[in-house]
Amino acid sequence: MRKQAGHGGLSRLPDIGMTVCVARQRIEDSAGALVGHEALFRPSRSADGSGVGTAGFDDDLATATVISAVTTEFGLDEIGGSDLLFVNLPRSFVVGELPVSLTPGKVVLELLERVQVDDEVRTGLERLVGRGFVIALDDVVPDDPRLALLDLCGYVKIDLSTVAGPDLVSLVAQVRSSAPGVLLVAEHIETVTDREQATTLGFDLLQGYLLSRPAVLARESLAHHNPTASRLLHRLSVPSSSTRSLARLASADPAIAARLLRAVNNVTGVRLPVADLVRAIALVGRQRFHSILVLDMVAELGHDDAELSLLAVARSRAAQLLCPDEPLLAATAAVVRLWAQLLDVTPAQADELLGVPPASARVRAMCDALDAYLDAADRGVPVTLGNDFSPLAVSVAWLTGLREGRELMGQVAPRPRRSPVAGRWSFAAGAPARGSAGAPSHTGPTSPVP
């Protein structure tokens, strides 16, 4: 990613760019027809595997990264098309400690083999089934304690590299006898012999390198601002927080604003594209917005530098003042424009990526004028604007936005931390925000350029 010089201090900002990756592997029926894909965690574009089994691998982080990518970066249709999408599920997501923010219908949740079965897990699975999700048992082996959960499942996956010979025959018979309606998936199909064996034993679905290797999908994105996300989590848990106040705080972070717009436009199935954050929050819903933020923080997709947040708030507020007839659309457009500049894409490309409609001519002219003003101020040269906006009006709006931005960022709390004992994130509803992150003393120009 390349940060542009100028544009209200972008050249002075830290690098907050990141590459979001997720892999998908084909799952097909015994006749070779595509049935779905499994979404797999990949730490980088070039990674051959997820890293599971290595020191430091975190199931929660991996699943949070995958769900975050599917819901706010690519979208279900882009990853799985119109077919099923299988997603691994660790215990924290089963029992409700972490949110499953996916949309039921085409999603199959795979209960990992490392999850110990108890009443809390059964209750969690019952809750997920009640929401409309289908459950699969992943990597089942003989005498697997999770077989007690077959009554809640639609799929059972067996790794042919782990279970073979008489054990495999016996396990298949046991599943068929206990749950005749469950579909069996043969994993690790590496050779023609593997495929023939799975077909002979009556497996319904097949998955493995013989059919397809996992394909990595990658997209350039921005890291969110941890303190802003933390403050939003707190406000979302307070019923009296207005949607407009939530939108104002969300506008402090281009990454959060972009994820919110993409979630509402690419996932919720709205008839008309949503172009302002107030309506986006209303349509996504506070619980889903809360889940998006939690998953991003668990996936460690954040940074703690306040420069960008102050810049975003100032631009958003200045846009409202310059376009009083379209304040919500203007504010969001200004944040989207900043997001586009940071990712080095055109405004039209940004609209397409986020699924938002093009801004009106007036709002586009405002964004152009604000960019021109801030760029000239950065370079210390006289500013020349079109007929729609005067340098004085833009300067007053920017200074007002900068002042209000400092006030808002002074209220932002630090990020939640993992408990050193439990190793869990603390996102308790209604938990008071602790501390504050001081805003920087200077971001962008603070006086008009003659």
C-alpha positions in Angstrom: 0.0 0.0 0.0 1.2 3.5 -0.8 0.3 6.5 1.3 0.0 9.7 -0.7 1.7 12.9 0.3 -0.5 15.8 1.4 -4.2 15.3 1.9 -4.4 16.7 5.4 -1.4 15.0 6.9 -1.5 11.5 5.3 2.2 11.7 4.6 2.8 11.9 8.3 0.6 9.1 9.4 1.9 5.6 10.4 1.4 2.7 8.1 -1.9 1.2 9.1 -2.4 -0.9 5.9 -2.8 -4.7 6.1 -3.5 -7.6 3.8 -6.6 -9.6 4.8 -6.4 -13.2 3.7 -8.8 -16.1 3.7 -8.5 -19.4 1.8 -11.3 -21.6 0.5 -11.2 -25.3 -0.5 -13.7 -27.0 -2.7 -16.2 -29.6 -1.3 -18.0 -31.7 -3.9 -20.4 -34.6 -4.0 -19.5 -38.2 -5.2 -20.4 -37.2 -8.8 -17.9 -34.3 -8.8 -20.5 -31.5 -8.5 -19.6 -28.5 -6.4 -21.5 -28.3 -3.1 -19.6 -25.7 -1.2 -16.3 -24.5 0.2 -14.5 -24.5 3.5 -13.2 -21.1 4.6 -9.7 -21.5 6.0 -7.4 -19.2 8.0 -4.3 -18.1 6.3 -1.8 -15.7 8.0 -0.5 -14.4 4.7 -0.8 -14.6 0.9 2.0 -17.1 0.6 1.2 -19.3 3.6 0.8 -23.0 2.7 -1.3 -23.7 5.7 -3.1 -22.2 8.7 -0.3 -22.9 11.2 -2.6 -25.1 13.4 -0.5 -27.3 15.7 2.4 -24.9 15.8 3.4 -22.9 18.9 1.3 -19.9 19.5 -1.5 -20.9 17.2 -4.8 -19.4 18.5 -8.1 -21.0 17.4 -10.1 -17.9 18.5 -7.9 -15.6 16.5 -8.0 -17.8 13.4 -11.8 -18.1 13.5 -12.3 -14.4 14.3 -10.1 -13.5 11.3 -12.0 -15.7 9.0 -15.5 -14.5 10.1 -14.3 -10.9 10.0 -13.0 -11.3 6.5 -16.2 -13.1 5.3 -18.5 -10.5 6.8 -16.7 -7.2 6.2 -14.1 -7.7 3.5 -15.3 -10.2 0.9 -18.9 -11.2 1.6 -20.4 -14.7 1.7 -21.2 -14.7 -2.0 -17.6 -13.7 -2.9 -16.1 -16.6 -0.8 -18.7 -19.3 -1.3 -20.9 -18.2 -4.2 -24.4 -19.5 -3.9 -23.1 -22.7 -2.3 -22.4 -23.8 1.3 -19.6 -22.2 3.3 -18.0 -24.3 6.1 -16.4 -22.4 8.9 -14.4 -23.8 11.9 -15.8 -23.1 15.3 -13.7 -23.2 18.6 -15.3 -23.5 22.0 -15.4 -19.7 22.7 -17.7 -19.2 19.7 -19.9 -22.2 20.6 -20.6 -21.1 24.2 -21.2 -17.5 23.3 -18.0 -15.9 24.7 -17.3 -14.7 21.2 -19.9 -13.8 18.6 -20.8 -15.7 15.5 -21.7 -12.8 13.3 -22.3 -14.8 10.1 -25.7 -15.0 8.4 -27.4 -18.4 8.8 -28.7 -20.2 5.7 -25.7 -21.1 3.7 -23.2 -21.5 6.6 -22.1 -24.8 8.2 -20.3 -24.4 11.5 -17.6 -27.1 12.1 -17.1 -28.0 15.8 -13.4 -28.5 16.1 -12.0 -31.7 17.4 -10.3 -29.8 20.2 -13.6 -28.8 21.8 -14.4 -30.8 24.9 -18.0 -31.8 25.1 -20.1 -30.7 28.1 -23.5 -29.2 28.9 -22.3 -25.7 28.0 -21.2 -26.9 24.5 -24.5 -28.7 23.9 -26.5 -25.7 25.0 -24.4 -23.4 22.7 -24.9 -25.7 19.8 -28.7 -25.8 20.4 -28.7 -22.0 20.4 -26.8 -21.9 17.1 -29.1 -24.4 15.5 -32.1 -22.4 16.8 -30.6 -19.4 14.9 -30.7 -21.4 11.7 -27.1 -22.6 11.5 -26.1 -26.2 10.4 -23.5 -27.9 12.6 -20.8 -30.3 11.4 -18.4 -32.4 13.5 -14.9 -31.9 12.2 -12.2 -34.6 12.1 -14.3 -37.3 13.9 -12.4 -40.4 15.1 -13.5 -43.7 16.7 -14.9 -43.2 20.2 -15.1 -39.5 19.7 -16.9 -37.8 22.6 -18.5 -35.4 20.1 -20.6 -38.3 18.6 -23.0 -37.7 21.5 -23.9 -34.5 19.7 -25.0 -36.2 16.4 -28.6 -35.3 17.1 -27.7 -31.6 16.5 -25.6 -32.1 13.4 -26.1 -32.1 9.7 -22.6 -33.2 8.7 -19.8 -35.4 10.0 -16.3 -35.0 8.6 -13.8 -37.8 8.8 -10.1 -37.4 7.8 -9.0 -40.4 5.8 -5.4 -39.8 6.7 -6.3 -40.3 10.3 -8.9 -43.0 10.3 -8.4 -46.0 8.0 -9.0 -49.7 7.5 -11.5 -51.5 9.8 -11.7 -48.4 12.1 -13.0 -46.3 9.2 -15.6 -48.9 8.1 -16.8 -49.2 11.7 -17.0 -45.4 12.2 -19.0 -44.9 9.0 -21.4 -47.6 10.1 -21.7 -46.1 13.6 -22.6 -42.7 12.2 -25.0 -44.1 9.7 -26.8 -46.2 12.4 -27.0 -43.4 14.9 -27.9 -40.5 12.6 -29.2 -41.7 9.2 -29.9 -38.2 8.0 -26.4 -36.9 8.6 -24.2 -36.3 5.5 -20.7 -37.8 5.7 -17.7 -35.8 4.3 -14.5 -37.5 3.5 -11.5 -35.2 4.1 -7.9 -35.5 2.9 -8.7 -37.1 -0.4 -5.2 -37.1 -1.8 -5.2 -39.9 -4.3 -7.6 -41.7 -6.7 -7.5 -44.6 -4.3 -8.7 -42.3 -1.5 -11.6 -41.2 -3.7 -12.6 -44.7 -4.7 -12.5 -45.8 -1.1 -14.7 -42.9 0.1 -17.2 -43.6 -2.7 -17.3 -47.3 -1.9 -18.0 -46.6 1.8 -20.9 -44.3 0.8 -19.5 -40.9 1.8 -21.8 -38.1 0.5 -19.2 -35.4 0.1 -15.5 -35.2 -0.6 -12.7 -32.7 0.2 -9.0 -32.8 -0.4 -6.0 -31.9 -2.6 -6.9 -34.3 -5.3 -10.0 -32.2 -5.9 -8.6 -28.8 -5.3 -5.9 -27.1 -3.2 -7.0 -24.2 -1.0 -7.0 -20.9 -3.0 -6.0 -17.8 -1.0 -8.1 -14.7 -1.5 -6.4 -11.5 -0.4 -7.5 -7.8 -0.2 -5.7 -4.7 1.0 -7.4 -3.1 3.9 -6.9 -0.8 6.9 -6.4 -1.6 10.5 -8.9 -0.2 12.9 -8.1 2.2 15.7 -8.3 0.2 18.9 -9.3 2.9 21.3 -12.1 4.1 19.0 -13.3 0.5 18.7 -13.2 0.1 22.5 -15.2 3.3 23.0 -17.8 2.1 20.4 -18.1 -1.2 22.2 -18.9 0.6 25.4 -21.4 2.9 23.8 -23.1 0.1 22.0 -23.8 -1.5 25.4 -25.5 1.6 26.7 -29.1 1.7 25.5 -29.3 5.5 25.8 -26.5 6.0 23.2 -28.1 7.5 20.1 -27.5 6.1 16.6 -26.2 9.5 15.5 -23.6 9.5 18.4 -22.5 6.0 17.4 -22.2 7.1 13.7 -20.1 10.2 14.8 -17.7 8.0 16.7 -17.6 5.4 13.9 -16.6 8.2 11.5 -13.4 8.7 13.6 -12.0 5.6 11.9 -12.1 5.0 8.2 -11.5 1.2 8.7 -14.5 0.9 11.0 -16.7 3.0 8.8 -15.7 0.9 5.7 -16.4 -2.4 7.5 -19.8 -1.1 8.6 -20.7 0.0 5.1 -19.5 -3.2 3.5 -21.4 -5.3 6.1 -24.7 -3.6 5.4 -24.3 -3.4 1.6 -22.8 -6.8 1.0 -24.3 -9.0 3.6 -27.7 -7.8 4.8 -29.3 -7.8 1.4 -30.7 -4.3 1.5 -32.6 -3.3 -1.7 -30.9 0.1 -2.1 -27.2 0.7 -1.3 -26.6 2.5 2.0 -24.4 5.6 1.8 -24.5 7.1 5.4 -23.3 5.6 8.7 -26.5 6.5 10.6 -28.6 4.3 8.4 -25.9 1.7 8.2 -25.9 1.2 11.9 -29.7 1.2 12.1 -29.8 -1.6 9.4 -26.9 -3.7 10.6 -28.2 -3.4 14.2 -26.3 -2.7 17.4 -25.7 -6.4 18.2 -24.2 -7.2 14.8 -22.1 -4.0 14.9 -20.8 -5.0 18.3 -19.9 -8.4 17.0 -18.0 -6.9 14.1 -15.9 -4.8 16.4 -15.3 -7.7 18.9 -14.1 -10.0 16.1 -11.7 -7.4 14.7 -10.2 -6.8 18.1 -9.8 -10.6 18.8 -8.2 -11.0 15.4 -5.8 -8.2 16.4 -6.6 -6.1 13.3 -5.9 -2.8 15.1 -3.5 0.0 15.9 -3.3 2.6 18.6 -2.2 5.7 16.8 -4.7 8.6 17.2 -3.5 10.8 14.3 -5.8 9.2 11.7 -8.8 9.2 14.0 -8.5 12.9 14.6 -8.1 13.6 10.9 -11.1 11.5 10.1 -13.4 13.2 12.6 -12.2 16.6 11.5 -12.9 15.8 7.8 -16.3 14.3 8.6 -17.4 17.3 10.7 -16.1 19.8 8.1 -18.0 18.0 5.4 -21.3 18.3 7.4 -20.7 22.1 7.8 -19.9 22.5 4.1 -22.9 20.5 2.9 -25.7 21.3 5.4 -28.4 20.0 3.1 -26.8 16.5 3.0 -24.9 16.3 6.3 -25.0 12.5 6.8 -24.1 11.7 3.2 -21.4 14.3 3.2 -19.9 13.1 6.5 -19.7 9.5 5.3 -18.4 10.5 1.9 -15.6 12.4 3.5 -14.6 9.3 5.5 -14.9 7.1 2.4 -12.7 9.5 0.5 -10.0 9.3 3.2 -10.3 5.5 3.2 -9.8 5.5 -0.6 -6.7 7.8 -0.3 -5.1 5.6 2.3 -5.7 2.5 0.2 -4.6 4.4 -3.0 -7.8 3.7 -4.9 -10.0 6.1 -6.7 -13.3 7.3 -5.2 -15.2 5.3 -7.8 -13.3 2.2 -6.9 -14.0 2.8 -3.2 -17.7 3.1 -3.9 -17.6 -0.2 -5.7 -15.6 -2.0 -3.0 -18.0 -0.7 -0.3 -21.2 -1.1 -2.3 -22.2 2.5 -1.8 -23.9 4.7 -4.5 -21.9 7.6 -6.0 -22.2 10.8 -4.0 -24.1 13.7 -5.4 -22.2 16.3 -7.5 -22.4 18.8 -4.5 -20.8 16.2 -2.1 -18.1 15.3 -4.6 -17.3 18.9 -5.1 -17.0 19.4 -1.4 -14.6 16.4 -1.0 -12.5 17.8 -3.9 -12.4 21.2 -2.3 -11.5 19.8 1.1 -8.7 17.7 -0.4 -7.4 20.7 -2.4 -7.4 22.9 0.7 -5.6 20.4 2.9 -3.1 19.6 0.2 -2.3 23.2 -0.4 -2.0 23.8 3.4 0.4 20.8 3.7 2.6 22.2 1.0 2.4 25.8 2.2 1.1 27.2 -1.1 -1.9 29.3 -1.9 -5.1 27.4 -2.4 -7.3 27.7 -5.5 -10.8 26.2 -5.3 -13.8 26.2 -7.7 -16.8 28.4 -7.5 -18.7 26.1 -5.1 -16.6 26.6 -2.0 -14.4 29.5 -0.9 -11.1 28.9 0.9 -12.5 30.8 3.9 -15.5 28.6 4.2 -13.4 25.4 3.9 -10.9 26.8 6.4 -13.6 27.6 9.0 -15.2 24.2 8.5 -11.9 22.4 8.9 -10.9 24.3 12.1 -14.3 23.6 13.6 -14.0 19.9 12.7 -10.5 19.8 14.1 -11.6 21.3 17.4 -14.6 19.0 17.8 -12.4 16.1 16.8 -10.0 16.8 19.6 -12.9 16.9 22.0 -14.3 13.6 20.8 -10.9 11.8 20.7 -10.2 13.0 24.3 -13.1 10.7 25.3 -11.9 7.6 23.6 -10.9 4.7 25.9 -8.0 2.3 25.6 -8.5 -1.1 24.0 -9.7 -4.1 25.9 -6.9 -6.5 26.9 -6.6 -10.2 27.2 -6.7 -11.4 30.8 -3.3 -12.8 31.6 -5.0 -15.6 33.6 -8.0 -16.6 31.6 -6.6 -15.6 28.2 -10.0 -14.1 27.2 -11.1 -10.8 26.0 -13.3 -8.7 28.3 -16.2 -7.3 26.4 -18.8 -7.4 29.1 -22.0 -5.5 28.2 -22.2 -2.2 30.1 -18.6 -2.4 31.3 -17.4 1.2 31.9 -14.7 2.5 29.7 -11.5 3.0 31.5 -9.0 5.8 31.1 -8.7 8.0 28.0 -6.4 8.3 25.1 -5.0 11.8 24.7 -5.4 13.4 21.2 -2.3 14.7 19.5 -1.6 18.3 19.6 -1.5 18.8 15.9 -3.0 17.1 12.8 -3.1 18.8 9.5 -3.3 22.6 9.0 -4.7 24.8 11.8 -4.8 28.0 9.9 -6.1 29.0 6.5 -3.7 29.5 3.6 -4.0 32.9 1.9 
